[in-house]
């Protein structure tokens, strides 16, 4: 990842000239209008020369808003940083554990008699189940 900070070229504008641009915009704007990007760029260009506090005070901007726009602009000016790409990860196929055993079946009748059938043993589970439940064969 590129960690260099992008710096803007020194602005030929003065703080007073940019303040006049902001005042003109404020006089013309409608309620709810956002500050145009061009004005943010002018304000950001002054920060290195005039300082963040002085710029925010003179232009009547919130410090956090100006810093956020500066950070966004510096991120946009990093052309050498590769764009993020999507990488698909496929899960490994599911396999049963090596000591896998089928579950045992345990039944309890209302009279309390229990029957537990475990796989294997070569028994006829259906016949045992029918007998346990009292079904005729």
N, C-alpha and C positions, 0 to 999 in steps of 0.2 A: 504494500500500500504506500502511496506517495504521501509523505508527511510534510512536505514543503508548504510554506504559506505563500499563497499568491499575493503579490503586491500590485497595487494599481499605480499607474504612472502619476507623477505629481500633477495636481489639478491647476490649470491656468486660471480657474475661477477663484475669487476671494470669498471669504466668509460673508462679507457684506453683499456681494452679488448674489450668492446662493440664498441669503436671507430675503432678498428682494424677490427672487423666484418663488420662494415659499409664501411670502406675503401675497403676491399676485395670485397664486393658486388658491390660497385661503379665501381671498375676496371673491373669486369666481366659482368656487366649488358649491355643490349642493349638499344638503345634510346627508351623511352616510357615505359620501365619496371617500375613497381611499387615496392616500398619497400616491401619485404616479411613480412608476419605477425610475423614470429619468431623474426625478427630484431625489429619490433615495440614493441613486448613483452619485449625484453631485455631492450630497451630504457625506457619503462614505469616502469620497475622494479627498475631502478636507480633513478627515480624522488624523492622518499621519502628520500633517503639517500643523494643524491647530489644536489637536487633542480632542478626545471624546467628550469630555465635560464641557469644554468651551463650545463645541459644535452643537451639542444637545441643548445647552442653555440658550444660545443665540437663535437657533432654528425652532425652539420650543418643541422638541421631540423627546420622547421617552428613551432613556438610556438603553433599556432592554430591547426596545423595538429596533433602534439603530444598530445595536450589536447583532441582533438576529439577522437583519438584512445584510449586514457586512459578512457574516458567516455564510449565508446563502450565496452571496455573490462570489465569495472566494471558492466555494465548492464548485460553482458553475465554471470557474476559470481554470480548472485543472484538466486540460485535455489529454494529458499523458496517462492519467489513471484509467485502467481498464474498467469497463462497465461490469456490473455484477451479472453473472449468468446462472441459469437454472441447471441444477445437476440432479438427475433422477437416481435415487438409491433404491435398489431392489432388495427386499429381504431374502435371506437364505431360506430354502425350502424347509418346511416343518417336518421333522421326523420324530417318531416316538422315542422316548428314552430307551436305552439298551435293556434295562431290566423291566420292561413293560409287561404287565400282567393284566388280563381282563379282570374286571371287578367281580366280586362274589355277590350273590343274591341272598338276602336274608329276609324271611317272612315271619310274621308273628300273628297267630290267630287270636280272636277275641278271648278264647279260654286260656291264653298264655303260652300255648305250645309254639315252639320256635323251629324254623327250618332254615338251614344255611346250606346253600349249594355253591360250591367252588368249581371253577372250570377245570376240565381235565377229569381224571379219575374214571373215565369211560362209563359214566352212569347215564341212564335215560332220564334226563331232567324233566321232561314232560310227564312221564309216568309218575315220578316221585311227586311232582307238583299236583297232579290230579288226585293222587291218594291223600296228600296233605290237606287239600281243600275239600275232600269228601266227595269228589266227583266219581261217578261210575266209569269204569274203563270199558 
